[in-house]
Amino acid sequence: MATKEKFKDFVKKNPILLNYVRDGKMTWQKFYEIYDMYGEDEAVWNDYLKGKKVQNSNSSNFDLASFIKGIDLDSIQNGVNSMQRVLGLLQDMSSKKDTPKETYKARPLYKHFED
């Protein structure tokens, strides 16, 4: 079995590693490098696997709450405002195309100024 497949099995056995990745404390690349260098049975995993818990359906509510706490509302508001400006600009551009332009009408040759 390839090292990558063994690593996937190791992660399936230790779902607590997923929390470190979700929280931004570690990346899958770093975990894979540790696994590749030390394997499964080394003391290096003790820091990550202590307090090992299996995730259940109740933990998904906690994850949702932590996700909502991590949302930056100011950046979302700035994004919405930017989109509104872009849509307003596009609306103005499209309405200008719909209005008929005044065309230049040439003055008849036989007419002089103020005739």
N, C-alpha and C positions, 0 to 999 in steps of 0.2 A: 504494500500500500504506500502511496506517495506521502511525503511529509505534509503536503497541503490537506490531503484527505484525513490524515491522522489528527491534524490540528482542528479540522472541522468537527471530528468526533469528540475531541477534548473540550471544545467549546460547548457542544451539546450536553456533555456531562457536567459542565460548570457554567450554567447560565448567568451566574453573578458577574462574569466578565462583561456581559452585555451592558450592565449598569455603568461600568467604568467608561465604556465607549460612548454611551448616551450622554453621560455627564461631561464629556470632553476631557476627562482625566487621562485617558489613554486612547490609542488608535489601534485598529486591527493590525496594521503593519508592525507596530511596536510589539504587540502581543505575539505575532507570528515570529518575529525575530527572536524573542525570548524563548519561544517554544522550540525554534529551530536550533538554538544554541544549547539549551539546557534540557529539553525534553519535558516529560510530564512529572517525573518523580523528584524534582529538585526542590530545595527549600526556597527558591526564588518565587515560587507561586504562593507561599504562605501569606505574604502581604496582601495578595489579591483575593485569595480564597478563604481568608479567616472570616468568621461569621457567615459562612456559606448558607444562603437561603435559596430555596426553590421558588421561583416566581409563580404566583397564583393569580386568579382573576381580581382579587382585591388590590394587588399592586398596580394594576393598570389605571385605577382611579388616582393613585398617588402619582404615577407618571404623568397623567394628564394635568394634575394640579401643578406639578413642577414645570411642565411645559408652559402652562398659562402664566406662571410667575415669571418665566424667562422672556416673555414677549415684551419688546420695547414698543410701547404705544406711540411714542413720539416719532419713531422712524416709520411706523405704519401710517400715521397721519401725514407725514411729509410725502410719502409715496402716493397717498390718495390725492393730496393737493397737486402734486406734479401731474398725475393722470388727468385731473380735472382741467388743468391748464392746457395740456396737450389736446384733450377732446374739444375744449373751447376753441383752440386755434384751428383744429381741423374743421370744426363747424363753421367758423368764420370763412375759411378758405372755400368750403363747398358752397356757402351761400353767395359768395361773390361770383362764383362761376355760373350760378343759376340766374343772376340778374342780367338782363340784356344790357349790353354796352351801347352807349350812344355812338352812333356812327356819324361820321363826317359827311355832310351833304354839300356837295359842290354847288356854288351859286351859279345860276344860269348865266351864260355868256352875255346875253343881251341886256341884263340888268346891271345897273351901276349902283354905287353906294347911295343909299337913301332915296331910291326911286320908288 
